[in-house]
Amino acid sequence: MWIRDRLDGLFSDEDFTARYPRDGRPGLSPAQLATVCVLQYALNLSDRQAAEAVRCRIDFKYALGLELEDPGFHHSVLSDFRDRLAEGDRADRLLGLALTRIRRAGLPKGRAARASRPFP
């Protein structure tokens, strides 16, 4: 919640324009899917559990900027999204962008701010 309040979300759809062209039918927001993946990792959730959390949990809906009535998405979307991020250095660039935004907002404090890697 703190990241959404201070940064208006960790990612924006514009961060994905090179990887997700705007042609074709409208799809799910890549910024929201990336945020779900971060929450999924942080909470050690399976794809099914993460998709269920998007459907049912108010904290997930708030973090994603969704209406309470939003129906969410099928769990298989997360695997497809991660597969696309795994190509080249896309995931590394996205992580770097997120860390830069978090640091600029002054969010990590103490030991977390000095860590060279965010995940073990």
N, CA, C and O atoms as CSV, one atom per row, in Angstrom:
chain,resi,resn,atom,element,x,y,z
A,1,MET,N,N,0.825,-1.191,0.000
A,1,MET,CA,C,0.000,0.000,0.000
A,1,MET,C,C,0.867,1.252,0.000
A,1,MET,O,O,0.535,2.253,-0.634
A,2,TRP,N,N,1.975,1.181,0.715
A,2,TRP,CA,C,2.852,2.334,0.831
A,2,TRP,C,C,3.412,2.720,-0.542
A,2,TRP,O,O,3.471,3.902,-0.879
A,3,ILE,N,N,3.815,1.735,-1.322
A,3,ILE,CA,C,4.354,2.006,-2.657
A,3,ILE,C,C,3.280,2.606,-3.545
A,3,ILE,O,O,3.555,3.546,-4.291
A,4,ARG,N,N,2.076,2.091,-3.484
A,4,ARG,CA,C,0.993,2.663,-4.312
A,4,ARG,C,C,0.681,4.081,-3.894
A,4,ARG,O,O,0.442,4.945,-4.738
A,5,ASP,N,N,0.682,4.327,-2.588
A,5,ASP,CA,C,0.389,5.675,-2.099
A,5,ASP,C,C,1.461,6.677,-2.506
A,5,ASP,O,O,1.145,7.804,-2.888
A,6,ARG,N,N,2.715,6.279,-2.427
A,6,ARG,CA,C,3.811,7.206,-2.723
A,6,ARG,C,C,4.163,7.286,-4.205
A,6,ARG,O,O,4.546,8.349,-4.694
A,7,LEU,N,N,4.036,6.183,-4.913
A,7,LEU,CA,C,4.461,6.143,-6.311
A,7,LEU,C,C,3.304,6.003,-7.287
A,7,LEU,O,O,3.527,5.994,-8.497
A,8,ASP,N,N,2.086,5.895,-6.798
A,8,ASP,CA,C,0.928,5.609,-7.636
A,8,ASP,C,C,1.153,4.309,-8.409
A,8,ASP,O,O,0.832,4.207,-9.593
A,9,GLY,N,N,1.701,3.343,-7.724
A,9,GLY,CA,C,1.987,2.042,-8.314
A,9,GLY,C,C,3.461,1.903,-8.635
A,9,GLY,O,O,4.152,2.898,-8.854
A,10,LEU,N,N,3.927,0.706,-8.664
A,10,LEU,CA,C,5.334,0.426,-8.927
A,10,LEU,C,C,5.663,0.522,-10.409
A,10,LEU,O,O,6.758,0.946,-10.780
A,11,PHE,N,N,4.724,0.131,-11.248
A,11,PHE,CA,C,4.925,0.124,-12.690
A,11,PHE,C,C,3.780,0.865,-13.369
A,11,PHE,O,O,2.713,1.054,-12.784
A,12,SER,N,N,4.014,1.279,-14.602
A,12,SER,CA,C,2.935,1.827,-15.429
A,12,SER,C,C,2.945,1.064,-16.750
A,12,SER,O,O,3.956,0.464,-17.116
A,13,ASP,N,N,1.841,1.088,-17.450
A,13,ASP,CA,C,1.766,0.369,-18.727
A,13,ASP,C,C,2.791,0.897,-19.733
A,13,ASP,O,O,3.225,0.157,-20.617
A,14,GLU,N,N,3.177,2.158,-19.609
A,14,GLU,CA,C,4.175,2.732,-20.516
A,14,GLU,C,C,5.531,2.050,-20.366
A,14,GLU,O,O,6.330,2.063,-21.302
A,15,ASP,N,N,5.805,1.456,-19.209
A,15,ASP,CA,C,7.064,0.729,-18.992
A,15,ASP,C,C,7.161,-0.512,-19.877
A,15,ASP,O,O,8.237,-1.091,-20.025
A,16,PHE,N,N,6.041,-0.917,-20.461
A,16,PHE,CA,C,5.977,-2.151,-21.228
A,16,PHE,C,C,5.680,-1.932,-22.708
A,16,PHE,O,O,5.435,-2.900,-23.429
A,17,THR,N,N,5.694,-0.698,-23.176
A,17,THR,CA,C,5.267,-0.434,-24.546
A,17,THR,C,C,6.111,-1.164,-25.583
A,17,THR,O,O,5.576,-1.575,-26.613
A,18,ALA,N,N,7.384,-1.338,-25.354
A,18,ALA,CA,C,8.233,-2.038,-26.324
A,18,ALA,C,C,7.910,-3.528,-26.389
A,18,ALA,O,O,8.155,-4.173,-27.409
A,19,ARG,N,N,7.367,-4.071,-25.316
A,19,ARG,CA,C,7.088,-5.507,-25.255
A,19,ARG,C,C,5.627,-5.868,-25.494
A,19,ARG,O,O,5.310,-7.009,-25.829
A,20,TYR,N,N,4.748,-4.900,-25.322
A,20,TYR,CA,C,3.323,-5.144,-25.467
A,20,TYR,C,C,2.714,-4.087,-26.382
A,20,TYR,O,O,2.219,-3.068,-25.900
A,21,PRO,N,N,2.742,-4.311,-27.683
A,21,PRO,CA,C,2.177,-3.316,-28.603
A,21,PRO,C,C,0.681,-3.140,-28.377
A,21,PRO,O,O,0.015,-4.033,-27.854
A,22,ARG,N,N,0.165,-1.996,-28.770
A,22,ARG,CA,C,-1.245,-1.668,-28.547
A,22,ARG,C,C,-2.172,-2.166,-29.638
A,22,ARG,O,O,-3.356,-1.826,-29.627
A,23,ASP,N,N,-1.681,-2.960,-30.582
A,23,ASP,CA,C,-2.566,-3.479,-31.626
A,23,ASP,C,C,-3.311,-4.702,-31.102
A,23,ASP,O,O,-2.925,-5.286,-30.089
A,24,GLY,N,N,-4.347,-5.074,-31.775
A,24,GLY,CA,C,-5.127,-6.229,-31.339
A,24,GLY,C,C,-6.145,-5.848,-30.288
A,24,GLY,O,O,-6.373,-4.669,-30.017
A,25,ARG,N,N,-6.750,-6.856,-29.704
A,25,ARG,CA,C,-7.788,-6.588,-28.713
A,25,ARG,C,C,-7.171,-6.189,-27.377
A,25,ARG,O,O,-6.050,-6.591,-27.064
A,26,PRO,N,N,-7.895,-5.402,-26.591
A,26,PRO,CA,C,-7.359,-4.988,-25.288
A,26,PRO,C,C,-7.119,-6.196,-24.398
A,26,PRO,O,O,-7.890,-7.155,-24.400
A,27,GLY,N,N,-6.063,-6.130,-23.657
A,27,GLY,CA,C,-5.717,-7.218,-22.757
A,27,GLY,C,C,-5.589,-6.708,-21.338
A,27,GLY,O,O,-6.054,-5.617,-21.007
A,28,LEU,N,N,-4.967,-7.494,-20.525
A,28,LEU,CA,C,-4.733,-7.113,-19.142
A,28,LEU,C,C,-3.567,-6.141,-19.064
A,28,LEU,O,O,-2.668,-6.171,-19.904
A,29,SER,N,N,-3.585,-5.304,-18.084
A,29,SER,CA,C,-2.530,-4.326,-17.882
A,29,SER,C,C,-1.230,-5.026,-17.494
A,29,SER,O,O,-1.197,-5.729,-16.484
A,30,PRO,N,N,-0.149,-4.851,-18.278
A,30,PRO,CA,C,1.119,-5.473,-17.898
A,30,PRO,C,C,1.666,-4.906,-16.587
A,30,PRO,O,O,2.347,-5.617,-15.847
A,31,ALA,N,N,1.379,-3.648,-16.294
A,31,ALA,CA,C,1.824,-3.070,-15.028
A,31,ALA,C,C,1.150,-3.775,-13.851
A,31,ALA,O,O,1.783,-4.035,-12.828
A,32,GLN,N,N,-0.128,-4.078,-14.005
A,32,GLN,CA,C,-0.829,-4.793,-12.935
A,32,GLN,C,C,-0.317,-6.219,-12.803
A,32,GLN,O,O,-0.151,-6.717,-11.689
A,33,LEU,N,N,-0.063,-6.882,-13.928
A,33,LEU,CA,C,0.464,-8.246,-13.866
A,33,LEU,C,C,1.840,-8.277,-13.210
A,33,LEU,O,O,2.140,-9.190,-12.440
A,34,ALA,N,N,2.669,-7.292,-13.507
A,34,ALA,CA,C,3.991,-7.231,-12.876
A,34,ALA,C,C,3.852,-7.030,-11.372
A,34,ALA,O,O,4.584,-7.634,-10.588
A,35,THR,N,N,2.917,-6.185,-10.977
A,35,THR,CA,C,2.685,-5.953,-9.550
A,35,THR,C,C,2.177,-7.220,-8.875
A,35,THR,O,O,2.587,-7.528,-7.756
A,36,VAL,N,N,1.298,-7.952,-9.535
A,36,VAL,CA,C,0.823,-9.222,-8.977
A,36,VAL,C,C,2.000,-10.180,-8.798
A,36,VAL,O,O,2.079,-10.875,-7.784
A,37,CYS,N,N,2.904,-10.226,-9.756
A,37,CYS,CA,C,4.070,-11.115,-9.650
A,37,CYS,C,C,4.948,-10.745,-8.463
A,37,CYS,O,O,5.472,-11.627,-7.782
A,38,VAL,N,N,5.115,-9.449,-8.210
A,38,VAL,CA,C,5.891,-9.009,-7.051
A,38,VAL,C,C,5.200,-9.448,-5.762
A,38,VAL,O,O,5.842,-9.994,-4.865
A,39,LEU,N,N,3.892,-9.211,-5.669
A,39,LEU,CA,C,3.134,-9.623,-4.482
A,39,LEU,C,C,3.145,-11.140,-4.330
A,39,LEU,O,O,3.259,-11.654,-3.217
A,40,GLN,N,N,3.027,-11.845,-5.428
A,40,GLN,CA,C,3.039,-13.303,-5.414
A,40,GLN,C,C,4.358,-13.807,-4.841
A,40,GLN,O,O,4.366,-14.706,-4.000
A,41,TYR,N,N,5.463,-13.238,-5.285
A,41,TYR,CA,C,6.778,-13.641,-4.785
A,41,TYR,C,C,6.913,-13.314,-3.296
A,41,TYR,O,O,7.353,-14.147,-2.504
A,42,ALA,N,N,6.527,-12.092,-2.932
A,42,ALA,CA,C,6.674,-11.648,-1.545
A,42,ALA,C,C,5.860,-12.493,-0.573
A,42,ALA,O,O,6.269,-12.707,0.568
A,43,LEU,N,N,4.708,-12.972,-1.031
A,43,LEU,CA,C,3.814,-13.752,-0.163
A,43,LEU,C,C,3.897,-15.248,-0.400
A,43,LEU,O,O,3.172,-16.022,0.225
A,44,ASN,N,N,4.791,-15.663,-1.314
A,44,ASN,CA,C,4.990,-17.083,-1.619
A,44,ASN,C,C,3.669,-17.760,-2.023
A,44,ASN,O,O,3.278,-18.776,-1.450
A,45,LEU,N,N,3.002,-17.181,-3.009
A,45,LEU,CA,C,1.729,-17.692,-3.485
A,45,LEU,C,C,1.908,-18.433,-4.806
A,45,LEU,O,O,2.768,-18.082,-5.614
A,46,SER,N,N,1.096,-19.451,-5.014
A,46,SER,CA,C,1.052,-20.110,-6.317
A,46,SER,C,C,0.313,-19.194,-7.294
A,46,SER,O,O,-0.272,-18.188,-6.891
A,47,ASP,N,N,0.344,-19.547,-8.574
A,47,ASP,CA,C,-0.405,-18.753,-9.550
A,47,ASP,C,C,-1.892,-18.747,-9.221
A,47,ASP,O,O,-2.543,-17.706,-9.301
A,48,ARG,N,N,-2.423,-19.888,-8.857
A,48,ARG,CA,C,-3.851,-19.955,-8.503
A,48,ARG,C,C,-4.164,-19.086,-7.296
A,48,ARG,O,O,-5.163,-18.368,-7.284
A,49,GLN,N,N,-3.310,-19.151,-6.280
A,49,GLN,CA,C,-3.539,-18.349,-5.076
A,49,GLN,C,C,-3.439,-16.855,-5.378
A,49,GLN,O,O,-4.221,-16.063,-4.852
A,50,ALA,N,N,-2.484,-16.468,-6.220
A,50,ALA,CA,C,-2.331,-15.054,-6.571
A,50,ALA,C,C,-3.548,-14.555,-7.359
A,50,ALA,O,O,-4.052,-13.463,-7.098
A,51,ALA,N,N,-4.015,-15.351,-8.315
A,51,ALA,CA,C,-5.197,-14.959,-9.088
A,51,ALA,C,C,-6.423,-14.869,-8.177
A,51,ALA,O,O,-7.256,-13.977,-8.342
A,52,GLU,N,N,-6.533,-15.769,-7.237
A,52,GLU,CA,C,-7.644,-15.734,-6.280
A,52,GLU,C,C,-7.549,-14.490,-5.394
A,52,GLU,O,O,-8.566,-13.873,-5.077
A,53,ALA,N,N,-6.339,-14.125,-4.998
A,53,ALA,CA,C,-6.145,-12.929,-4.175
A,53,ALA,C,C,-6.581,-11.679,-4.941
A,53,ALA,O,O,-7.165,-10.769,-4.353
A,54,VAL,N,N,-6.306,-11.626,-6.232
A,54,VAL,CA,C,-6.739,-10.490,-7.052
A,54,VAL,C,C,-8.260,-10.423,-7.089
A,54,VAL,O,O,-8.835,-9.334,-7.080
A,55,ARG,N,N,-8.910,-11.573,-7.132
A,55,ARG,CA,C,-10.381,-11.595,-7.158
A,55,ARG,C,C,-10.998,-11.231,-5.819
A,55,ARG,O,O,-12.057,-10.604,-5.780
A,56,CYS,N,N,-10.348,-11.617,-4.703
A,56,CYS,CA,C,-11.026,-11.582,-3.410
A,56,CYS,C,C,-10.447,-10.641,-2.353
A,56,CYS,O,O,-11.164,-10.231,-1.440
A,57,ARG,N,N,-9.182,-10.297,-2.459
A,57,ARG,CA,C,-8.548,-9.536,-1.383
A,57,ARG,C,C,-8.555,-8.037,-1.672
A,57,ARG,O,O,-8.161,-7.596,-2.752
A,58,ILE,N,N,-9.002,-7.279,-0.707
A,58,ILE,CA,C,-9.070,-5.831,-0.855
A,58,ILE,C,C,-7.673,-5.237,-0.966
A,58,ILE,O,O,-7.476,-4.284,-1.719
A,59,ASP,N,N,-6.699,-5.772,-0.238
A,59,ASP,CA,C,-5.353,-5.211,-0.311
A,59,ASP,C,C,-4.739,-5.391,-1.701
A,59,ASP,O,O,-4.021,-4.510,-2.173
A,60,PHE,N,N,-5.007,-6.502,-2.350
A,60,PHE,CA,C,-4.526,-6.707,-3.712
A,60,PHE,C,C,-5.233,-5.735,-4.662
A,60,PHE,O,O,-4.594,-5.116,-5.512
A,61,LYS,N,N,-6.533,-5.609,-4.515
A,61,LYS,CA,C,-7.280,-4.699,-5.386
A,61,LYS,C,C,-6.774,-3.264,-5.222
A,61,LYS,O,O,-6.651,-2.533,-6.205
A,62,TYR,N,N,-6.486,-2.867,-4.004
A,62,TYR,CA,C,-5.957,-1.521,-3.767
A,62,TYR,C,C,-4.583,-1.360,-4.412
A,62,TYR,O,O,-4.327,-0.366,-5.091
A,63,ALA,N,N,-3.710,-2.325,-4.204
A,63,ALA,CA,C,-2.354,-2.252,-4.768
A,63,ALA,C,C,-2.385,-2.174,-6.296
A,63,ALA,O,O,-1.513,-1.556,-6.907
A,64,LEU,N,N,-3.382,-2.796,-6.903
A,64,LEU,CA,C,-3.503,-2.820,-8.357
A,64,LEU,C,C,-4.374,-1.689,-8.903
A,64,LEU,O,O,-4.455,-1.505,-10.117
A,65,GLY,N,N,-5.016,-0.940,-8.029
A,65,GLY,CA,C,-5.898,0.136,-8.474
A,65,GLY,C,C,-7.166,-0.381,-9.121
A,65,GLY,O,O,-7.689,0.246,-10.042
A,66,LEU,N,N,-7.669,-1.509,-8.657
A,66,LEU,CA,C,-8.863,-2.132,-9.239
A,66,LEU,C,C,-10.111,-1.759,-8.460
A,66,LEU,O,O,-10.044,-1.459,-7.268
A,67,GLU,N,N,-11.229,-1.779,-9.127
A,67,GLU,CA,C,-12.525,-1.630,-8.472
A,67,GLU,C,C,-12.809,-2.895,-7.668
A,67,GLU,O,O,-12.308,-3.969,-8.002
A,68,LEU,N,N,-13.598,-2.777,-6.627
A,68,LEU,CA,C,-13.911,-3.943,-5.800
A,68,LEU,C,C,-14.631,-5.029,-6.584
A,68,LEU,O,O,-14.518,-6.211,-6.256
A,69,GLU,N,N,-15.372,-4.637,-7.620
A,69,GLU,CA,C,-16.132,-5.604,-8.413
A,69,GLU,C,C,-15.298,-6.260,-9.513
A,69,GLU,O,O,-15.800,-7.136,-10.217
A,70,ASP,N,N,-14.055,-5.862,-9.674
A,70,ASP,CA,C,-13.223,-6.411,-10.751
A,70,ASP,C,C,-13.122,-7.929,-10.607
A,70,ASP,O,O,-12.810,-8.425,-9.524
A,71,PRO,N,N,-13.383,-8.681,-11.695
A,71,PRO,CA,C,-13.414,-10.145,-11.604
A,71,PRO,C,C,-12.038,-10.800,-11.621
A,71,PRO,O,O,-11.938,-12.006,-11.397
A,72,GLY,N,N,-10.985,-10.050,-11.877
A,72,GLY,CA,C,-9.649,-10.646,-11.910
A,72,GLY,C,C,-9.367,-11.325,-13.234
A,72,GLY,O,O,-9.873,-10.900,-14.273
A,73,PHE,N,N,-8.560,-12.383,-13.206
A,73,PHE,CA,C,-8.126,-13.061,-14.422
A,73,PHE,C,C,-7.832,-14.518,-14.103
A,73,PHE,O,O,-7.749,-14.902,-12.937
A,74,HIS,N,N,-7.676,-15.315,-15.131
A,74,HIS,CA,C,-7.343,-16.730,-14.983
A,74,HIS,C,C,-5.882,-16.853,-14.557
A,74,HIS,O,O,-5.031,-16.086,-15.008
A,75,HIS,N,N,-5.603,-17.796,-13.711
A,75,HIS,CA,C,-4.250,-17.961,-13.167
A,75,HIS,C,C,-3.185,-18.222,-14.229
A,75,HIS,O,O,-2.017,-17.902,-14.008
A,76,SER,N,N,-3.555,-18.793,-15.368
A,76,SER,CA,C,-2.570,-19.104,-16.413
A,76,SER,C,C,-1.955,-17.849,-17.028
A,76,SER,O,O,-0.900,-17.923,-17.658
A,77,VAL,N,N,-2.602,-16.704,-16.852
A,77,VAL,CA,C,-2.084,-15.442,-17.377
A,77,VAL,C,C,-0.726,-15.123,-16.744
A,77,VAL,O,O,0.152,-14.575,-17.411
A,78,LEU,N,N,-0.551,-15.457,-15.476
A,78,LEU,CA,C,0.701,-15.137,-14.790
A,78,LEU,C,C,1.884,-15.889,-15.384
A,78,LEU,O,O,2.961,-15.319,-15.556
A,79,SER,N,N,1.691,-17.152,-15.695
A,79,SER,CA,C,2.762,-17.936,-16.302
A,79,SER,C,C,3.130,-17.380,-17.674
A,79,SER,O,O,4.310,-17.254,-18.002
A,80,ASP,N,N,2.134,-17.055,-18.460
A,80,ASP,CA,C,2.380,-16.470,-19.785
A,80,ASP,C,C,3.137,-15.145,-19.666
A,80,ASP,O,O,4.054,-14.874,-20.441
A,81,PHE,N,N,2.749,-14.333,-18.698
A,81,PHE,CA,C,3.406,-13.041,-18.491
A,81,PHE,C,C,4.873,-13.244,-18.096
A,81,PHE,O,O,5.756,-12.576,-18.633
A,82,ARG,N,N,5.132,-14.156,-17.165
A,82,ARG,CA,C,6.520,-14.417,-16.745
A,82,ARG,C,C,7.356,-14.959,-17.895
A,82,ARG,O,O,8.538,-14.632,-18.003
A,83,ASP,N,N,6.758,-15.789,-18.765
A,83,ASP,CA,C,7.485,-16.299,-19.933
A,83,ASP,C,C,7.934,-15.150,-20.833
A,83,ASP,O,O,9.055,-15.160,-21.342
A,84,ARG,N,N,7.071,-14.173,-21.027
A,84,ARG,CA,C,7.435,-13.016,-21.865
A,84,ARG,C,C,8.537,-12.197,-21.211
A,84,ARG,O,O,9.426,-11.688,-21.894
A,85,LEU,N,N,8.481,-12.069,-19.892
A,85,LEU,CA,C,9.514,-11.308,-19.184
A,85,LEU,C,C,10.858,-12.028,-19.195
A,85,LEU,O,O,11.907,-11.389,-19.106
A,86,ALA,N,N,10.830,-13.336,-19.302
A,86,ALA,CA,C,12.068,-14.122,-19.256
A,86,ALA,C,C,12.913,-13.967,-20.515
A,86,ALA,O,O,14.083,-14.349,-20.519
A,87,GLU,N,N,12.348,-13.419,-21.572
A,87,GLU,CA,C,13.083,-13.245,-22.824
A,87,GLU,C,C,14.098,-12.114,-22.678
A,87,GLU,O,O,13.762,-11.016,-22.235
A,88,GLY,N,N,15.338,-12.397,-23.054
A,88,GLY,CA,C,16.393,-11.384,-22.994
A,88,GLY,C,C,16.611,-10.911,-21.575
A,88,GLY,O,O,16.585,-11.702,-20.632
A,89,ASP,N,N,16.827,-9.616,-21.428
A,89,ASP,CA,C,17.061,-9.050,-20.100
A,89,ASP,C,C,15.867,-8.229,-19.617
A,89,ASP,O,O,16.021,-7.317,-18.804
A,90,ARG,N,N,14.682,-8.556,-20.120
A,90,ARG,CA,C,13.475,-7.790,-19.779
A,90,ARG,C,C,13.222,-7.742,-18.283
A,90,ARG,O,O,12.946,-6.672,-17.740
A,91,ALA,N,N,13.310,-8.868,-17.614
A,91,ALA,CA,C,13.029,-8.911,-16.175
A,91,ALA,C,C,14.051,-8.085,-15.407
A,91,ALA,O,O,13.697,-7.372,-14.469
A,92,ASP,N,N,15.323,-8.178,-15.802
A,92,ASP,CA,C,16.363,-7.402,-15.122
A,92,ASP,C,C,16.130,-5.904,-15.273
A,92,ASP,O,O,16.281,-5.150,-14.312
A,93,ARG,N,N,15.761,-5.472,-16.479
A,93,ARG,CA,C,15.504,-4.052,-16.702
A,93,ARG,C,C,14.296,-3.582,-15.890
A,93,ARG,O,O,14.300,-2.479,-15.344
A,94,LEU,N,N,13.272,-4.419,-15.814
A,94,LEU,CA,C,12.079,-4.069,-15.051
A,94,LEU,C,C,12.395,-3.972,-13.559
A,94,LEU,O,O,11.929,-3.057,-12.880
A,95,LEU,N,N,13.180,-4.910,-13.056
A,95,LEU,CA,C,13.575,-4.872,-11.650
A,95,LEU,C,C,14.400,-3.626,-11.363
A,95,LEU,O,O,14.199,-2.968,-10.342
A,96,GLY,N,N,15.326,-3.299,-12.255
A,96,GLY,CA,C,16.129,-2.094,-12.082
A,96,GLY,C,C,15.276,-0.840,-12.046
A,96,GLY,O,O,15.518,0.057,-11.238
A,97,LEU,N,N,14.285,-0.775,-12.911
A,97,LEU,CA,C,13.372,0.360,-12.938
A,97,LEU,C,C,12.607,0.473,-11.619
A,97,LEU,O,O,12.475,1.562,-11.060
A,98,ALA,N,N,12.109,-0.650,-11.133
A,98,ALA,CA,C,11.363,-0.644,-9.874
A,98,ALA,C,C,12.246,-0.194,-8.711
A,98,ALA,O,O,11.822,0.615,-7.886
A,99,LEU,N,N,13.467,-0.713,-8.645
A,99,LEU,CA,C,14.365,-0.331,-7.560
A,99,LEU,C,C,14.724,1.150,-7.613
A,99,LEU,O,O,14.808,1.808,-6.576
A,100,THR,N,N,14.934,1.670,-8.806
A,100,THR,CA,C,15.227,3.094,-8.953
A,100,THR,C,C,14.068,3.933,-8.439
A,100,THR,O,O,14.278,4.906,-7.715
A,101,ARG,N,N,12.854,3.568,-8.805
A,101,ARG,CA,C,11.681,4.330,-8.356
A,101,ARG,C,C,11.510,4.256,-6.841
A,101,ARG,O,O,11.176,5.251,-6.196
A,102,ILE,N,N,11.739,3.076,-6.282
A,102,ILE,CA,C,11.595,2.909,-4.831
A,102,ILE,C,C,12.644,3.740,-4.105
A,102,ILE,O,O,12.333,4.410,-3.120
A,103,ARG,N,N,13.864,3.701,-4.579
A,103,ARG,CA,C,14.938,4.476,-3.932
A,103,ARG,C,C,14.689,5.972,-4.045
A,103,ARG,O,O,14.907,6.707,-3.082
A,104,ARG,N,N,14.235,6.434,-5.209
A,104,ARG,CA,C,13.951,7.867,-5.388
A,104,ARG,C,C,12.853,8.340,-4.451
A,104,ARG,O,O,12.854,9.489,-4.007
A,105,ALA,N,N,11.924,7.454,-4.156
A,105,ALA,CA,C,10.839,7.805,-3.240
A,105,ALA,C,C,11.290,7.739,-1.786
A,105,ALA,O,O,10.545,8.126,-0.885
A,106,GLY,N,N,12.516,7.247,-1.552
A,106,GLY,CA,C,13.047,7.166,-0.195
A,106,GLY,C,C,12.419,6.077,0.633
A,106,GLY,O,O,12.386,6.169,1.860
A,107,LEU,N,N,11.912,5.032,-0.028
A,107,LEU,CA,C,11.203,4.002,0.719
A,107,LEU,C,C,12.102,3.009,1.457
A,107,LEU,O,O,11.807,2.724,2.618
A,108,PRO,N,N,13.167,2.464,0.885
A,108,PRO,CA,C,13.944,1.520,1.679
A,108,PRO,C,C,14.715,2.260,2.760
A,108,PRO,O,O,15.325,3.296,2.500
A,109,LYS,N,N,14.684,1.738,3.935
A,109,LYS,CA,C,15.380,2.354,5.069
A,109,LYS,C,C,16.364,1.342,5.647
A,109,LYS,O,O,16.142,0.134,5.573
A,110,GLY,N,N,17.435,1.840,6.215
A,110,GLY,CA,C,18.378,0.986,6.928
A,110,GLY,C,C,19.063,-0.032,6.047
A,110,GLY,O,O,19.534,0.290,4.957
A,111,ARG,N,N,19.116,-1.249,6.519
A,111,ARG,CA,C,19.832,-2.332,5.858
A,111,ARG,C,C,19.301,-2.617,4.457
A,111,ARG,O,O,20.081,-2.903,3.549
A,112,ALA,N,N,17.983,-2.543,4.269
A,112,ALA,CA,C,17.383,-2.827,2.964
A,112,ALA,C,C,17.865,-1.839,1.904
A,112,ALA,O,O,18.003,-2.210,0.738
A,113,ALA,N,N,18.118,-0.611,2.281
A,113,ALA,CA,C,18.566,0.398,1.328
A,113,ALA,C,C,20.001,0.153,0.879
A,113,ALA,O,O,20.391,0.580,-0.207
A,114,ARG,N,N,20.788,-0.530,1.707
A,114,ARG,CA,C,22.183,-0.788,1.365
A,114,ARG,C,C,22.403,-2.100,0.660
A,114,ARG,O,O,23.506,-2.370,0.184
A,115,ALA,N,N,21.390,-2.911,0.582
A,115,ALA,CA,C,21.541,-4.232,-0.035
A,115,ALA,C,C,21.812,-4.085,-1.537
A,115,ALA,O,O,21.176,-3.281,-2.218
A,116,SER,N,N,22.749,-4.864,-2.031
A,116,SER,CA,C,23.049,-4.790,-3.451
A,116,SER,C,C,22.055,-5.588,-4.273
A,116,SER,O,O,21.854,-5.306,-5.454
A,117,ARG,N,N,21.429,-6.587,-3.651
A,117,ARG,CA,C,20.424,-7.392,-4.334
A,117,ARG,C,C,19.180,-7.424,-3.469
A,117,ARG,O,O,19.271,-7.629,-2.258
A,118,PRO,N,N,18.004,-7.220,-4.081
A,118,PRO,CA,C,16.770,-7.167,-3.287
A,118,PRO,C,C,16.266,-8.526,-2.821
A,118,PRO,O,O,15.519,-8.601,-1.846
A,119,PHE,N,N,16.660,-9.602,-3.500
A,119,PHE,CA,C,16.162,-10.917,-3.155
A,119,PHE,C,C,17.336,-11.838,-2.882
A,119,PHE,O,O,18.382,-11.721,-3.521
A,120,PRO,N,N,17.170,-12.755,-1.937
A,120,PRO,CA,C,18.266,-13.704,-1.648
A,120,PRO,C,C,18.531,-14.637,-2.796
A,120,PRO,O,O,19.416,-15.488,-2.708
